[in-house]
Amino acid sequence: MSKTRIGVVGAGGRMGRMLIEATLKDENLALGAAFDVPGSPALGKTAGELVGMACDVVVTDDLPAGLKQIDCLIDFTRPEGTLMHLQACREAKVA
């Protein structure tokens, strides 16, 4: 059985880090992408650095490129960001 590839938006925030950690600990999931807003101090770091676990997924603000790497996006941002991400997911056919 293949793992579901998860993307997390808001990776640098408290809940984003918790979602990354939960994804990395779940044997049925794989972290495929991690996103944060332009200018975030998390950009360019690995998701592993954010949570103290082994993971080489780099936090980026390039949503279109990252959507190609995932099956499902979890958004933990503000409502206006969520609506934008929802539209991008619909266009990319990502859950």
C-alpha positions in Angstrom: 0.0 0.0 0.0 1.4 3.4 -0.9 1.5 6.2 1.6 -0.7 9.3 1.2 1.5 12.3 0.5 0.6 15.2 2.7 1.3 18.9 2.3 1.1 21.3 5.2 0.4 25.0 4.8 1.5 27.2 7.8 4.5 24.9 8.4 6.3 27.5 10.6 3.4 28.0 13.0 2.7 26.0 16.2 -0.1 24.0 14.6 1.7 23.5 11.3 4.7 22.0 13.2 2.3 19.7 15.1 0.7 18.6 11.8 4.2 17.9 10.3 5.2 15.9 13.4 1.9 13.9 13.3 2.4 13.2 9.6 6.0 12.0 10.1 4.9 9.7 12.9 2.1 8.1 10.9 3.2 5.0 9.0 0.5 5.5 6.4 1.5 9.1 5.5 4.5 10.8 4.0 5.2 14.5 4.1 5.4 15.6 0.5 5.5 19.4 0.9 5.6 22.1 3.6 4.6 25.7 2.9 4.7 29.0 4.6 4.2 32.7 3.6 6.8 34.7 1.8 9.2 36.2 4.3 8.6 33.5 6.9 11.8 32.5 8.9 10.8 28.9 8.2 11.4 29.2 4.5 14.4 27.3 3.3 14.6 25.2 6.4 13.6 21.5 6.3 10.4 20.3 8.0 12.7 18.1 10.1 14.5 21.1 11.5 11.2 22.6 12.5 10.1 19.5 14.5 13.4 17.9 15.5 12.8 14.8 13.3 14.5 13.3 10.2 12.8 14.9 7.2 14.4 16.6 4.2 11.3 18.3 2.8 12.2 22.0 2.4 9.7 24.6 3.5 8.7 26.8 0.5 6.2 29.4 -0.6 5.8 27.9 -4.1 2.4 26.3 -3.8 1.9 25.4 -7.5 5.2 23.4 -7.5 4.4 21.8 -4.2 0.9 20.6 -5.1 2.6 18.4 -7.7 4.2 16.5 -4.9 1.2 15.7 -2.7 -2.2 13.9 -2.6 -3.8 16.0 0.1 -3.2 19.5 1.5 -3.8 20.5 5.1 -4.2 24.2 5.5 -3.8 25.8 8.9 -3.7 29.5 8.0 -6.1 32.4 7.9 -9.5 32.2 6.1 -8.3 34.3 3.1 -5.3 32.1 2.6 -7.4 29.0 3.0 -9.8 30.1 0.2 -6.8 30.8 -2.1 -5.3 27.4 -1.3 -8.7 25.7 -1.9 -8.9 27.1 -5.3 -5.4 26.0 -6.2 -6.1 22.5 -4.9 -9.3 22.3 -7.0 -7.4 23.3 -10.1 -4.6 20.8 -9.3 -7.0 18.0 -8.3 -5.5 17.7 -4.9 -7.7 16.8 -1.9 
